[in-house]
Amino acid sequence: MDLHLKDKVIIVTGGGAGIGGAISLNLAAEGAIVAIIGRSALHDDFVEKLKKNGARYWFGQSDLMDEQACANNVQEIATRFGRIDGLVNNAGVNDNIGIENSVQEFRQSLEKSLVHYFTMAHYALPHLVKTRGSIVNIGSKTAITGQGHTSGYAAANGGRLALTREWAAALVNDGIRVNAVIPAEVMTPLYERWIKTFKNPQEQLEKITANIPLGKRMTTVDEIANTVVFLLSDRASHTTGQHLYVDGGYTHLDRALTV
């Protein structure tokens, strides 16, 4: 299916690895121009994958908590390519800031995982109005289920979902569609590092996957990316304000379900 994304300019924050990396690669495969913004340099193997896809891409290395850097990056992208058609807010980290942590640590957690979603959308907005573009916010099941010992990240993700509905309502007359994709258990480099903190990582992973109803397996990064790319395309032309769960039924199906 042609998603009509050829030559569209899409910004992906945290687009160099994990879910963000898969989104970037899938967009490149559709012929989009991918503008990646991230704190860390792109790994050589990821750059090779981009090149193998014949990707047209731009990379801006900067801290998304730096408002001026966000503004500068958006302006650079718009000037270089002449347009911005989409924004994927993806960057963030489950930093385990719980209720027992300090108020300052909680504020910093929101800065790391929520405030830059607003910052990027704010500066991209004038360009998205011109193209009647689309925004996709990547969320997390922690906003719905909780997790324990992660108040900052859970609150940030609750905010991401609220902003999705708010922006969809606020921007409807501009023809800008805003949706969220919510993963649950996805094997990313960050997740892999987390699972290795357990005494028996394989046993812990088996406990987790046993609670995923569809297939008793982790969601892949490409399964998340496929949904994001669809939402960015005009194939999803009448979809806005939605929270789409790509999680094998983990969040809403009975986790004790046996098949």
Secondary structure, DSSP 8 states (H G I E B T S, - for coil): ---S-TT-EEEEETTTSHHHHHHHHHHHHTT-EEEEEESS---HHHHHHHHHTT-EEEEEE--TT-HHHHHHHHHHHHHHHS---EEEE---------TTS-HHHHHHHHIIIIIHHHHHHHHHHHHHHHHT-EEEEE--THHHH--SS-HHHHHHHHHHHHHHHHHHHHTGGGT-EEEEEEESSB--HHHHHHHTTSSSHHHHHHHHHTT-TTTTS-B-HHHHHHHHHHHHSGGGTT--S-EEEESTTTTTS-TT---
